Amino acid sequence: MTMVETVLGPVDSSELGVTLSHEHVLVDAGNDVRHYPWMFDLDATKRVLVAELQQAKDGGIDSIIDLSTPDLGRNVRFVQEVAREVGIHVVVATGIWRDVPRSFWGREPDEIADIFVREIEVGIDDTEIKAGAIKVANDMGGVTPEGELVLRGAARASIRTGCPISTHHWALEEVGRQQLAVFLDEGVPPHQVCIGHSADTDDVDYLEDLLKAGVYLSLDRYPGSASSSTPWETRNATVKALIERGWVERLMLGHDYAPRPVRAGVEASPMDPTRYLFLSQVAVPALQADGVTDEQIDMMRREVPRRFLTGEN
């Protein structure tokens, strides 16, 4: 029996089911909710989030990998409350996104690793909620000096704990190559790494180079985002091309959906249908119509995320 940490406690990996590889339950960039609470309606926020996750669950989604970090306003207690109402598995993350805090700039990688390890082994904040993944991010322009410190800290934490690393990367500049170089330099087993936002490019040769190194890919941001306008049809074509080259056992799918807190005094309602279901309702049926088998879909949506989260090669 292999267990995976979620906000509701550890679960047997066999219970994860259909899993979205790169999502968020709530993004609060700048931690505005904490600093300016009068600006937001958390009761309304919770109602919207519960409704959308309930839609997701009713639509066949069993688990979500929530890659929110402190610089994205991570709030694991709030996520726990939402997940408990819905009864959905939510794996949360330690790590740092693009906005590396200045306090990290002067830390050695081992010091950063100690922070991540504590959140993996003891708990996040003052809770017993443990991280099930390590999130790192390097965007346009590549790996900055402070970004490299975080990568190396994440690598050392992953080696010490076996916790997998999931990245945000700027695929159009092949930043995944830089991330992978740091991880390999640190000695991270490649199967403990997933390079995220990989569907932002249709350069299949580049993506296959990453796969040949032994990593997983998260093909997400369906149906497209403000920062990546690649349409979902192109993303599907990339997925299918990689499957045809024999890589289905290293591919995961997601949306990178990032709900925001509801502003005070603003009427808010859940997206209907929720973006968490775009793959299920649009992209996956299109893949199936294009010849991708049910078995291959299950591999990407069930088995690969399970293997990634449990450290299987």
C-alpha positions as CSV (number, residue, x, y, z in Angstrom):
1,M,0.0,0.0,0.0
2,T,1.5,3.4,-1.1
3,M,0.1,6.5,0.5
4,V,-0.2,10.0,-0.9
5,E,-0.7,13.1,1.3
6,T,-3.8,15.2,0.8
7,V,-5.4,18.1,2.8
8,L,-7.7,15.5,4.4
9,G,-4.8,13.2,5.3
10,P,-3.0,10.4,3.6
11,V,-4.9,8.2,1.2
12,D,-4.0,5.0,-0.6
13,S,-2.8,5.9,-4.1
14,S,-5.3,3.5,-5.5
15,E,-8.0,5.9,-4.4
16,L,-6.8,8.9,-6.4
17,G,-8.7,8.0,-9.5
18,V,-9.0,10.6,-12.3
19,T,-6.4,13.2,-11.3
20,L,-5.8,16.7,-12.7
21,S,-2.0,17.3,-12.9
22,H,-1.7,21.0,-12.4
23,E,-4.4,23.1,-10.8
24,H,-5.2,25.5,-8.0
25,V,-8.2,25.7,-5.6
26,L,-7.5,29.3,-4.8
27,V,-4.9,31.8,-5.9
28,D,-4.3,34.9,-3.8
29,A,-1.2,36.5,-5.3
30,G,0.3,39.0,-2.9
31,N,-1.6,37.3,0.0
32,D,-4.1,40.1,-0.2
33,V,-6.8,38.2,1.7
34,R,-4.5,38.0,4.7
35,H,-3.3,41.7,4.5
36,Y,-6.5,43.4,3.3
37,P,-9.3,41.1,4.5
38,W,-12.0,43.9,4.3
39,M,-11.6,43.8,0.5
40,F,-12.9,40.2,0.2
41,D,-15.8,38.0,0.9
42,L,-14.5,34.6,2.1
43,D,-17.9,33.1,2.6
44,A,-18.8,33.9,-1.0
45,T,-15.4,32.6,-2.1
46,K,-16.0,29.3,-0.3
47,R,-19.4,28.9,-1.8
48,V,-18.1,29.4,-5.3
49,L,-15.1,27.1,-4.8
50,V,-17.2,24.3,-3.2
51,A,-19.7,24.6,-6.1
52,E,-17.0,24.3,-8.8
53,L,-15.2,21.4,-7.1
54,Q,-18.6,19.7,-6.6
55,Q,-19.2,20.1,-10.3
56,A,-15.7,18.6,-10.9
57,K,-16.4,15.6,-8.7
58,D,-19.8,15.0,-10.1
59,G,-18.2,15.2,-13.6
60,G,-15.8,12.4,-12.7
61,I,-12.8,14.2,-11.2
62,D,-11.5,12.4,-8.1
63,S,-8.3,14.3,-7.3
64,I,-6.5,17.6,-7.9
65,I,-2.8,18.4,-7.5
66,D,-3.0,22.0,-6.2
67,L,0.3,23.7,-6.9
68,S,-0.2,26.8,-4.9
69,T,2.8,28.2,-3.0
70,P,3.2,31.0,-0.4
71,D,3.8,33.6,-3.2
72,L,0.5,32.5,-4.7
73,G,-1.3,32.9,-1.4
74,R,-1.4,29.3,-0.4
75,N,-4.0,28.7,2.4
76,V,-4.1,25.1,3.2
77,R,-6.7,25.4,6.0
78,F,-9.1,27.1,3.6
79,V,-8.5,24.4,1.0
80,Q,-9.0,21.7,3.6
81,E,-12.4,23.2,4.5
82,V,-13.5,23.3,0.8
83,A,-12.2,19.8,0.1
84,R,-14.0,18.4,3.2
85,E,-17.3,19.8,2.1
86,V,-16.9,18.2,-1.4
87,G,-15.1,15.0,-0.4
88,I,-12.4,15.4,-3.1
89,H,-8.7,14.5,-2.8
90,V,-6.5,17.6,-3.0
91,V,-2.7,17.2,-2.9
92,V,-1.0,20.5,-1.9
93,A,2.5,21.7,-2.4
94,T,5.5,23.1,-0.7
95,G,7.9,25.2,-2.8
96,I,8.0,28.7,-4.4
97,W,6.5,30.0,-7.6
98,R,7.9,32.9,-9.7
99,D,7.9,35.6,-7.0
100,V,10.8,34.3,-5.0
101,P,10.7,36.1,-1.6
102,R,13.7,38.3,-0.8
103,S,14.3,36.2,2.3
104,F,15.1,33.3,0.0
105,W,17.8,35.2,-1.9
106,G,20.2,35.0,0.9
107,R,19.5,31.4,1.9
108,E,21.7,28.5,0.9
109,P,20.0,25.6,-1.0
110,D,20.2,23.4,2.1
111,E,18.4,26.0,4.2
112,I,15.7,26.2,1.5
113,A,15.5,22.4,1.4
114,D,15.0,22.4,5.2
115,I,11.9,24.6,4.8
116,F,10.5,22.3,2.1
117,V,11.3,19.1,4.1
118,R,9.5,20.4,7.1
119,E,6.3,21.1,5.1
120,I,6.6,17.6,3.6
121,E,7.3,15.7,6.9
122,V,5.7,17.8,9.6
123,G,3.1,20.1,8.1
124,I,2.4,23.4,6.4
125,D,2.1,26.5,8.5
126,D,0.9,25.4,12.0
127,T,-1.2,22.5,10.6
128,E,-0.6,18.8,10.2
129,I,-1.4,19.1,6.5
130,K,1.6,17.7,4.6
131,A,2.8,18.6,1.2
132,G,2.6,15.9,-1.5
133,A,4.6,17.7,-4.1
134,I,7.3,20.4,-4.5
135,K,6.4,23.3,-6.8
136,V,9.1,25.4,-8.5
137,A,8.8,28.0,-11.3
138,N,11.1,29.6,-13.9
139,D,9.4,31.8,-16.5
140,M,10.3,34.0,-19.5
141,G,14.1,34.6,-19.6
142,G,15.0,31.4,-17.9
143,V,16.4,30.5,-14.5
144,T,17.4,33.5,-12.5
145,P,20.1,33.4,-9.7
146,E,17.4,33.4,-7.0
147,G,15.3,30.9,-9.0
148,E,18.3,28.5,-9.2
149,L,18.6,28.6,-5.4
150,V,15.0,27.4,-5.2
151,L,15.6,24.7,-7.8
152,R,18.6,23.4,-5.9
153,G,16.7,23.6,-2.6
154,A,13.8,21.7,-4.1
155,A,16.1,19.1,-5.6
156,R,17.7,18.4,-2.2
157,A,14.4,18.2,-0.5
158,S,13.2,15.8,-3.1
159,I,16.2,13.6,-2.7
160,R,15.8,13.6,1.1
161,T,12.1,12.8,1.1
162,G,11.3,11.2,-2.2
163,C,8.6,13.9,-2.7
164,P,8.1,14.7,-6.4
165,I,8.9,18.1,-8.1
166,S,6.4,19.8,-10.4
167,T,7.5,22.8,-12.3
168,H,6.1,25.9,-14.0
169,H,8.2,26.6,-17.1
170,W,8.3,28.8,-20.1
171,A,8.1,26.2,-22.8
172,L,8.5,28.7,-25.7
173,E,12.1,29.4,-24.6
174,E,12.7,25.7,-23.7
175,V,13.3,26.6,-20.0
176,G,12.7,23.0,-19.1
177,R,16.2,22.2,-20.3
178,Q,17.6,24.6,-17.7
179,Q,15.5,23.2,-15.0
180,L,16.4,19.7,-15.9
181,A,20.1,20.5,-15.9
182,V,20.0,21.8,-12.4
183,F,18.0,18.8,-11.1
184,L,20.4,16.4,-12.8
185,D,23.4,18.3,-11.4
186,E,21.9,17.8,-8.0
187,G,21.3,14.1,-8.5
188,V,17.5,14.1,-8.5
189,P,16.1,10.9,-10.1
190,P,14.4,12.2,-13.3
191,H,11.2,10.2,-12.5
192,Q,10.7,12.5,-9.5
193,V,10.3,15.5,-11.8
194,C,7.4,16.7,-13.9
195,I,7.9,19.6,-16.3
196,G,4.7,21.6,-16.3
197,H,2.9,23.8,-18.9
198,S,4.5,21.7,-21.6
199,A,1.5,22.0,-23.9
200,D,2.3,25.7,-24.3
201,T,4.6,24.6,-27.1
202,D,3.9,22.4,-30.1
203,D,7.7,21.6,-30.5
204,V,7.3,17.9,-30.1
205,D,11.1,17.3,-30.6
206,Y,11.9,19.6,-27.6
207,L,9.3,17.8,-25.4
208,E,10.6,14.4,-26.5
209,D,14.1,15.5,-25.5
210,L,12.8,16.1,-22.0
211,L,11.0,12.8,-21.9
212,K,14.1,10.9,-23.0
213,A,15.8,12.2,-19.9
214,G,13.2,10.4,-17.9
215,V,10.9,13.1,-16.6
216,Y,7.1,13.4,-16.7
217,L,5.3,16.1,-18.6
218,S,2.2,18.0,-17.5
219,L,0.3,19.0,-20.6
220,D,-2.0,21.6,-19.1
221,R,-3.4,25.1,-19.3
222,Y,-6.4,23.8,-21.2
223,P,-8.1,25.5,-23.0
224,G,-5.4,28.2,-23.1
225,S,-4.7,31.1,-20.8
226,A,-3.8,34.8,-20.8
227,S,-0.2,33.9,-20.6
228,S,-0.4,31.2,-23.2
229,S,-2.8,31.6,-26.0
230,T,-2.0,28.2,-27.6
231,P,-5.5,26.9,-28.4
232,W,-6.7,23.6,-27.0
233,E,-6.8,22.0,-30.4
234,T,-3.0,22.6,-30.8
235,R,-2.5,21.2,-27.3
236,N,-4.4,18.1,-28.2
237,A,-2.3,17.7,-31.4
238,T,0.8,17.8,-29.2
239,V,-0.5,15.2,-26.8
240,K,-1.5,12.9,-29.7
241,A,1.9,13.3,-31.4
242,L,3.7,12.4,-28.1
243,I,1.4,9.4,-27.7
244,E,2.2,8.3,-31.2
245,R,5.9,8.5,-30.4
246,G,5.3,6.1,-27.5
247,W,5.3,8.4,-24.5
248,V,1.8,8.0,-23.1
249,E,3.2,6.5,-19.8
250,R,4.9,9.8,-19.0
251,L,2.1,12.3,-19.8
252,M,-0.4,14.0,-17.5
253,L,-3.2,16.4,-18.2
254,G,-4.5,19.5,-16.5
255,H,-5.9,23.0,-16.8
256,D,-3.9,25.3,-14.4
257,Y,-7.2,26.7,-13.3
258,A,-6.7,29.4,-10.8
259,P,-9.8,30.8,-9.1
260,R,-9.5,34.1,-7.3
261,P,-11.1,35.3,-4.0
262,V,-14.4,37.0,-4.4
263,R,-14.3,40.8,-3.9
264,A,-16.5,42.2,-1.1
265,G,-19.8,43.5,-2.5
266,V,-19.4,41.7,-5.8
267,E,-22.0,39.1,-6.9
268,A,-20.2,35.9,-7.7
269,S,-21.3,32.6,-9.1
270,P,-19.4,29.5,-10.1
271,M,-18.3,29.0,-13.7
272,D,-20.8,26.7,-15.3
273,P,-19.4,24.4,-16.5
274,T,-16.4,24.7,-14.3
275,R,-13.0,24.9,-16.1
276,Y,-12.0,21.8,-14.1
277,L,-14.2,19.9,-16.6
278,F,-12.9,21.2,-19.9
279,L,-10.7,18.2,-20.5
280,S,-13.5,15.8,-19.6
281,Q,-16.2,17.5,-21.7
282,V,-14.2,18.9,-24.7
283,A,-10.6,17.9,-25.1
284,V,-10.6,14.3,-24.1
285,P,-13.6,13.4,-26.3
286,A,-11.8,15.2,-29.1
287,L,-8.7,13.1,-28.5
288,Q,-10.8,9.9,-28.5
289,A,-12.5,11.0,-31.8
290,D,-8.9,11.4,-33.2
291,G,-8.0,7.8,-32.3
292,V,-6.6,8.0,-28.8
293,T,-7.8,4.9,-26.9
294,D,-9.7,4.8,-23.6
295,E,-6.8,2.9,-22.2
296,Q,-4.4,5.7,-23.2
297,I,-6.7,8.3,-21.7
298,D,-6.9,6.3,-18.4
299,M,-3.1,6.0,-18.4
300,M,-2.7,9.8,-18.6
301,R,-5.5,10.7,-16.2
302,R,-5.2,7.9,-13.6
303,E,-2.1,5.9,-13.7
304,V,0.6,8.4,-14.6
305,P,-0.4,10.9,-11.8
306,R,-0.5,8.1,-9.3
307,R,3.0,6.9,-10.3
308,F,4.3,10.5,-10.2
309,L,2.9,11.2,-6.8
310,T,4.2,7.9,-5.3
311,G,7.7,8.1,-6.9
312,E,7.3,5.1,-9.2
313,N,9.7,4.9,-12.1
